[in-house]
Amino acid sequence: MNKHSGWGSKLTFVFAMMGATIGIGNIWRFSYVFYNNGGGSFFIPYFIAIVVMGIPFLILEYGLGFQFKESFSKLLHDTNPKFEIIAWMLVIFVFIVAIYYMVILSWDFIYFLNSFTFGWGTYPSSFFTSSVGGSSDLMGIGSIILPTFFGCIILWALFWFVSNNDVDKGIGLISKILMPLLFIIMSVILLYSLTLPGFDLGLKTLFTPNWNMLLDINIWLAAFAQIVFSLSMGEAIAYTYASYLSEETRLIDNVLMVVVANSIYEIFVGLGIFSILGYMSVTHSIPITELITEGTSLIFVVLPEIFDVMGPVGRIMAPLLFLSVLFAGFTSSLALVEPLLSSLCEKLGWSRKKGVTVLVIIACFGSLLFSTGISSYLVEVTDTFVNEFGFLILIALQAIIFTWYFDIDEIIPVLNKNSSIKVGKKWKFTLKYILPLMLIIMWIIGVAQLIYEVDLFKLGIYLLISVIVLGFSIFFVKVRPNGQDSKE
């Protein structure tokens, strides 16, 4: 049982879940994936993926968390002691994401501070390489990018200040403040971007459907992968947050609210970004296809170049954009640490403050490793491995465990109580058969891609992460709550 206070209200829980799901991926990943996988026709697999996978699994996580109100590791241990190691592997993988996620937020923090004066200069790509994210030249591994590292220290200190409070006074309060602000900021960016010359070219480029691509299995896999990534499903975040609910609530309705808010936000972002890209294309006679990219290149190179040529308006738009990334990312980082924190506190009998302090210290050292001269390259390699190899198979195993080894019929009444929409046999069938099959297919393709692209450096990183995750998972399984080794 969680020994710390829960959410003060149902609304706080909903805002916190929105903060957990709406993150950096919505801003720099969705629009590129949407454009690159059929444009307007991508809506079909996207919404099917939400209905078939996103919503059903989040409902399961909400129900389990609310019903059992214990850490994720204890739930799997109680289901079958042999399953506990799966829980620890998952929450440690999620914590690793939090470490490099904060590094990305540090990049954004640096750009936010520079956005008022356009301190990135005429060539944002050079600024990013030299002062923020480094390059892929492995010779840079021996140097530290100080602005990035100090940015991480500041953000982790802020993280500690927020997260070491009870969930309602810390995560809950910050989510209630930042989530409405996030939607207001993005609405301002979107509305202004729709007044720019060339915005219609951007929207046409984004939404023009390619119906033939619907016959390509990779488009469907891309849609399902986007939902896994975007909703943070299967990462024990929704489960952990739901375990803090102390009063009855409309669980299924809350799932739908969070999913709808997440989709609206990333679609808004896509509209805004492509309107801005259309403006750059028309005003500078650059083919829009040359501007379309994802990830770091979009946020830290292409958009700063556009803000540079927008004049005084750019000095308003730039801080708003980087502030929105900071807000979205920070609330997500709070969620990424929570599953491991909850499991450690329950397993070892730690107070929340002690758990947060220990994990923040570890995370700061981890951030140092990701702040070297190959910062962005190391983040990319780690992120690919964690998502393509780690998460997908562990989420698939969860779906199998909770439908084949666990009687989920006992949580159906809990889910349906007070909810406008009910679940039953179709929901169970989806979780039991369709979801694991899709996830395993995605995992096989992801692993094949990893093997195809592997080199000695990447292989070394993959092995190091695997040893860390497996080693600590075995350790925590064998440790008793009182700190003594288990003889089981």
QUIJO-V863218 format. One record per backbone hydrogen bond with DSSP energy under -1.0 kcal/mol. NH is the residue of the N-H (numbers start at 1). CO is the residue of the C=O. Records with the same first field share a line. If there is no record, write none. Layout:
# QUIJO-V863218
NH=CO  CO
This chain:
# QUIJO-V863218
2=69
7=244
13=9
14=10
15=11
16=12
17=13
18=14
19=15
20=16
21=17
22=18
28=24
29=25
30=25
33=29
34=30
35=31
36=32
39=34
41=38
42=39
43=40
44=41
46=42
47=43
48=44
49=45
50=46
51=47
52=48
53=49
54=49
55=50
57=53
58=54
59=55
60=56
61=57
62=58
63=59
64=60
65=61
66=62
67=63
68=64
69=65
75=71
76=72
77=73
78=74
79=75
80=76
83=80
84=81
86=83
87=83
88=84
89=85
90=86
91=87
92=88
93=89
94=90
95=91
96=92
97=93
98=94
99=95
100=96
101=97
102=98
104=100
105=101
106=102
107=103
108=104
109=105
110=106
111=107
112=108
113=109
114=110
115=111
118=114
119=114
121=118
127=123
128=124
129=125
130=126
131=127
132=128
133=128
134=128
135=373
140=137
141=138
143=140
145=371
146=144
149=145
150=146
151=147
152=148
153=149
154=150
155=151
156=152
157=153
158=154
159=155
160=156
161=157
162=158
163=159
164=160
170=166
172=167
174=170
175=171
176=172
177=173
178=174
179=175
181=177
182=178
183=179
184=180
185=181
186=182
187=183
188=184
189=185
190=186
191=187
192=188
193=189
194=190
195=192
196=193
199=196
202=198
203=199
204=200
205=201
206=202
207=203
208=204
210=38
213=210
214=211
215=212
216=213
219=216
221=217
222=218
223=219
224=220
225=221
226=222
227=223
228=224
229=225
230=226
231=227
235=232
240=236
241=237
242=238
243=239
244=241
245=242
251=249
254=250
255=251
256=252
257=253
258=254
259=255
260=256
261=257
262=258
263=259
264=260
265=261
266=262
267=263
268=264
269=265
270=266
271=267
272=268
273=269
274=270
275=271
276=272
277=273
278=274
279=275
280=276
281=277
282=278
283=279
284=280
286=281
290=287
291=288
292=288
295=28
299=295
300=296
301=297
302=297
303=298
305=301
306=302
307=303
308=304
316=313
317=313
318=314
320=316
321=317
322=318
323=319
324=320
325=321
326=322
327=323
328=324
329=325
330=326
331=327
332=328
333=329
334=330
335=331
336=332
337=333
341=337
342=338
343=339
344=340
345=341
346=342
347=343
348=344
349=345
355=351
356=352
357=353
358=354
359=355
360=356
361=357
362=358
363=359
364=360
365=361
366=362
367=363
368=364
369=365
370=366
371=368
373=140  143
375=372
376=133
378=374
379=375
380=376
381=377
382=378
383=379
384=380
385=381
386=382
387=383
388=384
389=385
390=385
391=386
392=387
394=390
395=391
396=392
397=393
398=394
399=395
400=396
401=397
402=398
404=400
405=401
408=406
410=407
411=408
415=411
416=412
417=413
419=416
428=424
429=425
430=426
431=427
432=428
433=429
435=430
437=433
438=434
439=435
440=436
441=437
442=438
443=439
444=440
445=441
446=442
447=443
448=444
449=445
450=446
451=447
452=448
453=449
459=455
460=456
461=457
462=458
463=459
464=460
465=461
466=462
467=463
468=464
469=465
470=466
471=467
472=468
473=469
474=470
475=471
476=472
477=473
478=474
480=484
483=480
486=478
